[in-house]
């Protein structure tokens, strides 16, 4: 499975329907995914009707589709692979933030890290939640290692205000845990760390910012 460019979108067909957990706006939560799409939009995209825009872009793709929007050039995607886990990412860091930052002042609302994490290990729904937690922690670790400064706090960013993520695994879940102390959780952490670290290291050339993650089923 390799992501391909399809017009303005980066697309990955998983080959079969997978169980998924996503933070996307449309159809977020627990669901199913066959195709992941990361649609590139203009930086000034107003998000007036993202569902319609994504459904139009997803025409002809194998459903169900998880779709994300980004203003970062999708051709600059990064990947990570470790054991049973694989990650595809676009890393937009024009507005990096610390999650609990307290520096006052207006902050831009765009700038997104979009992540797809695929595990070969079938997880229970609780295991998917644990894997998502592990992936987010690894993302923050990578940003700290890359010394990405936060705009709203002293220290390093943990992400952006609008990051989007999708965790996918085969159905028939049997693994309840996916923290970094488990073999498959450690694989998730390292795969995400690789992909985000490469994108963060290239931020002077790939910091066009992003907007919103959306999932359609």
Phi, psi and omega per residue, in radians:
X1 nan 2.055 3.114
X2 -2.247 2.390 3.083
X3 -1.167 2.546 3.124
X4 -2.276 2.672 3.061
X5 -1.479 2.297 -3.137
X6 -2.336 1.628 -3.036
X7 1.127 -2.146 3.137
X8 -1.590 0.194 -3.044
X9 -2.120 2.613 2.942
X10 -1.738 2.212 -2.991
X11 -2.234 2.424 3.040
X12 -2.330 2.063 3.055
X13 -1.571 2.080 -3.092
X14 -1.321 -0.159 3.097
X15 1.604 -0.652 3.099
X16 -2.509 2.862 3.096
X17 -1.242 2.291 3.135
X18 -2.027 2.646 2.960
X19 -1.254 2.487 -3.058
X20 -2.470 2.734 2.970
X21 -2.329 2.181 -3.032
X22 -2.384 2.593 3.032
X23 -1.625 0.185 -3.079
X24 -1.107 2.725 -3.068
X25 -1.261 -0.837 -3.095
X26 -1.626 2.040 3.120
X27 1.264 0.387 -3.119
X28 -1.158 2.979 -3.105
X29 1.745 -2.673 3.116
X30 -1.385 2.367 -3.132
X31 -2.940 -2.580 -3.078
X32 -2.405 2.613 3.130
X33 -2.505 2.413 2.967
X34 -1.978 -0.684 -3.093
X35 -2.237 2.334 3.046
X36 -1.814 2.343 -3.141
X37 -2.303 2.298 3.079
X38 -2.071 1.808 -2.996
X39 -1.628 2.195 3.107
X40 -1.479 2.267 3.125
X41 -2.192 2.981 3.082
X42 -1.142 2.617 -3.137
X43 -1.035 -0.556 3.135
X44 -1.529 0.245 3.141
X45 -0.911 2.264 -3.005
X46 -1.651 0.014 3.099
X47 1.011 0.499 -3.101
X48 -1.108 -0.749 -3.133
X49 -2.528 1.203 -3.079
X50 -1.120 -0.558 3.137
X51 -1.058 -0.832 -3.137
X52 -1.108 -0.750 -3.128
X53 -1.101 -0.722 -3.126
X54 -1.245 -0.714 3.117
X55 -1.079 -0.678 3.111
X56 -1.131 -0.764 -3.141
X57 -1.184 -0.465 -3.087
X58 -1.512 0.020 -3.139
X59 -0.968 2.228 3.121
X60 1.597 -0.167 3.106
X61 -1.444 2.652 3.104
X62 -1.216 2.174 -3.141
X63 -1.526 2.765 -0.046
X64 -1.321 2.626 -3.057
X65 -1.965 2.347 2.926
X66 -1.801 2.120 -3.095
X67 -2.104 2.444 3.089
X68 -2.246 2.649 3.110
X69 -1.923 2.465 3.102
X70 -2.620 2.558 3.002
X71 -1.675 -0.045 3.043
X72 -1.339 2.401 3.099
X73 -0.987 2.049 -3.050
X74 -1.210 -0.352 3.102
X75 -1.151 -0.278 3.134
X76 -1.623 0.441 -3.128
X77 -1.065 2.707 3.080
X78 -2.137 2.818 -3.129
X79 -2.359 2.803 3.015
X80 -2.527 2.573 3.132
X81 -2.553 2.349 3.088
X82 -2.717 2.100 3.086
X83 0.953 -2.076 -3.084
X84 -1.569 0.073 -3.044
X85 -2.050 2.530 3.077
X86 -2.409 2.469 -3.116
X87 -2.237 2.432 2.947
X88 -2.127 2.356 -3.056
X89 -2.477 2.625 2.787
X90 -2.091 2.270 -2.984
X91 -1.996 1.696 3.076
X92 -1.701 2.053 -3.024
X93 -2.226 0.681 3.082
X94 -1.291 -0.392 -3.109
X95 -2.402 1.139 -3.115
X96 -1.270 2.397 -3.084
X97 -2.244 2.746 2.907
X98 -1.666 2.301 -3.013
X99 -0.977 -0.653 -3.129
X100 -1.869 0.454 -3.129
X101 -1.114 2.594 -3.075
X102 -2.230 0.107 3.134
X103 -1.123 2.169 -3.098
X104 -1.275 2.871 3.091
X105 2.090 2.719 -3.134
X106 -1.157 2.445 3.121
X107 -2.160 2.390 3.082
X108 -1.048 2.610 -3.079
X109 -1.692 -0.019 -3.114
X110 -1.933 2.826 -3.098
X111 2.172 1.857 -2.941
X112 -2.379 2.492 2.908
X113 -1.844 1.983 3.112
X114 -1.758 2.229 -3.068
X115 -2.226 2.362 2.894
X116 -2.042 2.209 3.099
X117 -2.124 2.138 -3.136
X118 -2.001 2.214 3.066
X119 -1.929 2.475 3.022
X120 -1.407 -0.271 -3.105
X121 -1.514 2.153 3.107
X122 -1.247 2.167 -3.113
X123 -1.903 2.627 2.924
X124 -1.229 3.012 3.101
X125 -1.072 -0.693 3.081
X126 -1.109 -0.653 3.095
X127 -1.119 -0.627 3.077
X128 -1.109 -0.722 3.097
X129 -1.082 -0.757 3.122
X130 -1.102 -0.689 3.118
X131 -1.147 -0.676 3.108
X132 -1.113 -0.753 3.102
X133 -1.029 -0.787 3.129
X134 -1.071 -0.730 -3.126
X135 -1.122 -0.747 -3.137
X136 -1.139 -0.698 3.100
X137 -1.104 -0.713 3.130
X138 -1.160 -0.635 3.065
X139 -1.044 -0.833 3.138
X140 -1.108 -0.670 3.102
X141 -1.081 -0.736 -3.136
X142 -1.132 -0.713 3.130
X143 -1.135 -0.645 3.085
X144 -1.184 -0.734 3.136
X145 -1.122 -0.587 3.109
X146 -1.455 -0.029 3.111
X147 0.986 0.840 3.066
X148 -1.435 1.984 -3.069
X149 -1.312 2.506 3.067
X150 -1.427 2.518 3.100
X151 -1.412 -0.351 -3.004
X152 -2.002 0.250 -3.129
X153 -2.867 2.800 2.948
X154 -1.311 2.392 -3.128
X155 1.904 -2.854 -3.001
X156 -1.683 2.700 3.109
X157 -1.257 2.657 3.007
X158 -1.848 -0.161 -3.125
X159 2.852 -2.605 3.024
X160 -2.248 3.084 -3.086
X161 -1.285 -0.256 -3.012
X162 -2.323 0.561 3.119
X163 -1.057 2.597 3.127
X164 -2.264 2.517 -3.076
X165 -2.526 2.591 3.006
X166 -2.403 2.206 3.020
X167 -1.852 2.279 -3.106
X168 -2.312 2.497 3.095
X169 -2.632 2.857 3.106
X170 -1.105 2.698 3.099
X171 -1.237 3.018 3.133
X172 1.466 0.652 -3.001
X173 -0.940 2.370 3.094
X174 -2.281 -0.333 -3.136
X175 -1.628 2.120 -3.069
X176 -1.533 -0.473 -3.072
X177 -1.997 2.546 3.079
X178 -2.575 0.640 3.044
X179 -1.302 2.979 -3.066
X180 -1.160 -0.201 3.085
X181 -1.471 -0.195 3.076
X182 -1.587 2.665 -3.137
X183 -1.014 -0.795 -3.109
X184 -1.296 -0.555 3.057
X185 -1.166 -0.686 3.073
X186 -1.099 -0.645 3.085
X187 -1.097 -0.749 3.099
X188 -1.030 -0.847 -3.095
X189 -1.035 -0.779 -3.079
X190 -1.252 -0.639 3.119
X191 -1.154 -0.764 3.115
X192 -1.146 -0.767 3.138
X193 -0.988 -0.785 3.134
X194 -1.022 -0.900 -3.046
X195 -1.135 -0.754 -3.113
X196 -1.263 -0.659 -3.138
X197 -1.072 -0.777 3.131
X198 -1.107 -0.780 3.128
X199 -1.127 -0.701 3.141
X200 -1.178 -0.644 3.125
X201 -1.133 -0.447 -3.118
X202 -1.708 0.263 -2.995
X203 -1.048 -0.519 3.096
X204 -1.059 -0.508 -3.130
X205 -1.713 -0.253 -3.011
X206 -2.336 0.805 -3.127
X207 -2.055 0.869 -3.110
X208 -1.340 -0.158 -3.123
X209 1.465 2.925 -3.114
X210 -2.578 3.087 -3.096
X211 -2.171 -1.389 -2.767
X212 -2.486 2.520 3.049
X213 -1.759 2.359 -3.123
X214 -2.398 2.436 3.110
X215 -2.067 2.341 3.058
X216 -2.187 2.498 -3.045
X217 -2.058 nan nan
